[in-house]
Amino acid sequence: MNTEHAAAVRDNAPGRVWLITGASSGFGRAIATAALAAGDTVVATARKPEALDDLVAAHPDRAVAVQLDVTDTARIADVVADTVLWYGRIDVVVNNAGMGLVGAVEETSDRELRDLMDLHFFGPAALVRAVLPHMRRNGSGAVVQMSSMGGRFTFPGVGAYSATKFALEGLSEALAAEVAPHGVKVLIVEPGSFRTGFAGGGALRQSAAIAAYEETVGPVRSNLPDSDGKQEGDPDKAAAAILTALASQDTPLRLPLGNDATDAVLASLDASRTEVLAWEKVSRSTGYDD
């Protein structure tokens, strides 16, 4: 887009301007579609932007597809700069790009763990740092962090995946308190099982198995891929819920999505409280007597 065209677009950008990563499928695609249906403008990014050709063709005046691998931090800076040049602002950024990894902690290689952390933590952190100066300048904005119910608790076979989401949620909780005085919201989304394609195809990888973990991790290795296309959650309804939360005066910090996520998060919170209370006397016994 040349400078003259950029100025024309900037002066006429309808609604809010969204920058969405991993927009070619799943939650990213559903959120982009919902934002466009609401009359907003969407910069939809993907490693293969041609997968977004139909979305752009349906909304040529309000949608643009951009190549972005969120592990490429230099490219992140360029995409943010271009978006601000084109539209003059970024109102909502959605960190959605991701993948799954199944494997026991011992089975997970250092390379696998680092690659997943780059995708789910360091990339999103870099994008947040890049957009915040513009949001602070405008005194408004929203950061949507696509986490998981696995960002609150975990279970055998998904320790690496959950570790990246735990890290993202910790960063985002601090971020929310830091940027609130500047008019910027942070929303951590914690979906359960949705029909996004996450459990099948190239979005789910598996570490090399060790026989000792067949009893604990083996069921996850088979059950997660088998669930693909059968999940209860509807990505379009998830996108609608996210837009509803962002539109609220009291946007929550965390938003579990789906019956499974809601039930599991509540059960995890109850179990955590029960454990703390059971060990409260020991926990409080560690101070100096004087």
Long-range contacts (C-beta under 8 A, 24 or more apart in sequence): 1-64, 1-82, 1-86, 3-85, 6-85, 6-86, 9-86, 9-87, 10-85, 10-86, 10-87, 10-88, 11-88, 13-41, 13-62, 13-86, 13-87, 13-88, 13-89, 14-39, 14-40, 14-41, 14-61, 14-62, 15-39, 15-40, 15-41, 15-62, 16-40, 16-41, 16-91, 16-92, 17-41, 17-42, 17-43, 17-83, 17-87, 17-89, 17-90, 17-91, 17-92, 18-42, 18-43, 18-90, 18-91, 18-92, 18-93, 18-94, 19-43, 19-45, 19-79, 19-80, 19-83, 19-90, 19-92, 19-93, 19-94, 19-127, 19-131, 20-44, 20-45, 20-93, 20-94, 20-96, 21-45, 21-46, 21-68, 21-70, 21-94, 21-95, 21-96, 21-97, 21-123, 21-124, 21-127, 22-46, 22-70, 22-96, 22-97, 22-98, 23-52, 23-55, 23-65, 23-96, 24-48, 24-49, 24-51, 24-52, 25-51, 25-196, 25-197, 26-96, 26-194, 26-196, 26-197, 26-198, 26-203, 26-235, 27-96, 27-146, 27-189, 27-191, 27-194, 27-196, 27-235, 27-238, 27-239, 28-94, 28-96, 28-97, 28-146, 29-55, 29-235, 30-196, 30-235, 30-236, 30-238, 30-239, 31-94, 31-96, 31-144, 31-239, 31-242, 32-63, 33-236, 33-239, 34-236, 34-239, 34-240, 34-242, 34-243, 35-92, 35-243, 36-62, 36-63, 38-243, 41-87, 43-79, 43-83, 43-86, 43-87, 45-79, 45-97, 70-95, 70-97, 70-119, 70-123, 70-124, 70-126, 70-127, 71-115, 71-118, 71-119, 71-122, 71-123, 73-122, 73-123, 73-126, 76-123, 76-126, 76-127, 76-130, 77-126, 77-130, 80-127, 80-130, 80-131, 80-134, 84-134, 89-134, 89-138, 90-131, 90-134, 90-135, 90-141, 91-140, 91-141, 91-142, 92-141, 92-142, 92-143, 92-144, 92-246, 93-127, 93-128, 93-131, 93-141, 93-142, 93-143, 93-144, 94-144, 94-146, 95-123, 95-124, 95-127, 95-128, 95-143, 95-144, 95-145, 95-146, 95-168, 96-144, 96-146, 97-123, 98-146, 98-203, 99-198, 99-202, 99-203, 99-204, 99-205, 100-158, 100-161, 100-198, 100-199, 100-203, 100-204, 100-205, 100-224, 101-158, 101-160, 101-161, 101-204, 101-205, 101-206, 101-207, 102-157, 102-158, 102-161, 102-204, 102-205, 102-206, 102-207, 102-217, 102-220, 102-221, 102-224, 103-157, 103-159, 103-160, 103-206, 103-207, 103-208, 103-209, 103-217, 104-156, 104-157, 104-159, 104-207, 104-210, 104-213, 104-216, 104-217, 105-159, 105-160, 106-210, 106-213, 107-207, 107-208, 107-209, 107-210, 107-213, 107-217, 108-159, 108-160, 108-207, 109-207, 109-208, 112-160, 112-205, 112-207, 113-160, 113-163, 116-160, 116-161, 116-164, 117-163, 117-164, 117-167, 119-164, 120-161, 120-164, 120-165, 120-167, 120-168, 121-164, 121-167, 121-168, 121-171, 124-168, 125-171, 128-175, 132-179, 132-184, 135-179, 135-182, 135-183, 135-184, 136-179, 136-182, 136-184, 138-183, 139-182, 139-183, 140-183, 140-184, 141-183, 141-184, 141-185, 142-184, 142-185, 142-186, 142-187, 142-246, 142-251, 143-172, 143-175, 143-179, 143-184, 143-185, 143-186, 143-187, 144-187, 144-189, 144-242, 144-246, 145-169, 145-172, 145-186, 145-187, 145-188, 145-189, 146-189, 146-191, 147-172, 147-188, 147-189, 147-190, 148-190, 148-191, 149-190, 149-191, 149-192, 149-256, 149-258, 149-260, 149-261, 149-264, 149-265, 151-188, 151-190, 152-190, 152-254, 152-256, 152-264, 152-265, 152-268, 153-264, 153-265, 153-268, 155-220, 156-213, 156-216, 156-217, 156-220, 157-216, 157-217, 157-220, 157-221, 158-220, 160-207, 169-254, 172-253, 173-253, 176-253, 185-246, 185-251, 186-253, 187-242, 187-245, 187-246, 187-251, 187-252, 187-253, 187-255, 188-253, 188-254, 188-255, 189-238, 189-242, 189-255, 189-257, 190-254, 190-255, 190-256, 190-257, 190-261, 190-265, 191-233, 191-238, 191-256, 191-257, 191-258, 191-261, 192-232, 192-233, 192-256, 192-257, 192-258, 192-259, 192-260, 192-261, 192-262, 192-264, 193-227, 193-231, 193-232, 193-233, 193-258, 193-260, 194-231, 194-232, 194-233, 194-234, 194-235, 194-238, 194-257, 194-258, 195-228, 195-229, 195-230, 195-231, 195-233, 195-234, 195-235, 196-231, 196-235, 197-228, 198-228, 199-224, 199-225, 199-227, 199-228, 199-231, 200-225, 200-228, 200-229, 201-228, 232-258, 232-259, 232-260, 233-257, 233-258, 233-260
